[in-house]
Structure formats: C-alpha cells, structure tokens
Amino acid sequence: MLLEILTAISLVLVLEGLLPFISPGGYKSAIRAMLELPENRLRIIGLSSMIAGVVLLTLVR
C-alpha cells in the first residue's frame, strides 16, 4: 500500500513538472491567469479535477 502511494505521488510530481520544463513561459502565463480568477472558480476547477481523477482511477482499477 505504501509503495503504491509513493508511486502515485511520484507520478504526480513528474506530471506537474512537465509544463514548467517544456514551456517555462507558458507556465508563467498560466500562473498569472490563475491569479486573476476568483477563488470560487478555482475551487470549482479543483473539485472538477478531483472528480475526474477519481472517475479515471475507478475506470482503470
């Protein structure tokens, strides 16, 4: 179980690092755009992302 959790965290870190590595300028632009969004919209985006992740995990497993 611990190995699977560490594997999942490792994959998240790799995926999170792809955009700043491939396109640092695009990453900065995305962060700037995110700073402009209201907090409620960011919460909705975060919730949608979590739901999509749970659905995808359910389908894969």
C-alpha positions in Angstrom: 0.0 0.0 0.0 2.8 2.5 0.9 4.6 1.6 -2.3 1.5 2.4 -4.3 1.0 5.8 -2.6 4.6 6.7 -3.1 4.3 5.7 -6.8 1.2 7.8 -7.2 2.9 10.8 -5.6 6.0 10.3 -7.8 3.8 10.3 -10.9 2.1 13.5 -9.8 5.4 15.2 -9.3 6.6 14.1 -12.8 3.4 15.3 -14.4 3.4 18.6 -12.5 7.0 19.2 -13.6 6.3 18.7 -17.3 4.8 22.1 -18.1 7.5 24.2 -16.5 10.2 22.1 -18.1 8.7 22.1 -21.6 7.4 25.7 -21.6 8.5 27.9 -18.7 6.9 31.0 -20.4 3.6 29.2 -20.8 3.7 28.1 -17.2 4.3 31.6 -16.0 1.3 32.8 -18.2 -0.9 30.1 -16.7 0.0 31.1 -13.2 -0.7 34.7 -13.9 -4.0 33.8 -15.4 -4.8 31.7 -12.4 -4.1 34.6 -10.1 -6.8 36.6 -11.9 -9.5 34.0 -11.3 -11.9 34.4 -8.4 -11.4 31.9 -5.6 -14.8 30.2 -6.3 -13.8 29.4 -9.8 -10.5 27.9 -8.7 -12.4 25.8 -6.2 -14.7 24.5 -9.0 -11.7 23.8 -11.2 -10.0 21.9 -8.3 -13.2 19.9 -7.5 -13.7 19.0 -11.1 -10.1 17.9 -11.3 -10.5 15.7 -8.2 -13.8 14.2 -9.6 -12.1 13.5 -12.9 -9.2 11.8 -11.1 -11.5 9.6 -9.0 -13.5 8.6 -12.1 -10.4 7.8 -14.1 -8.9 5.8 -11.2 -12.2 3.9 -10.8 -12.2 3.0 -14.5 -8.5 2.0 -14.5 -8.8 -0.2 -11.4 
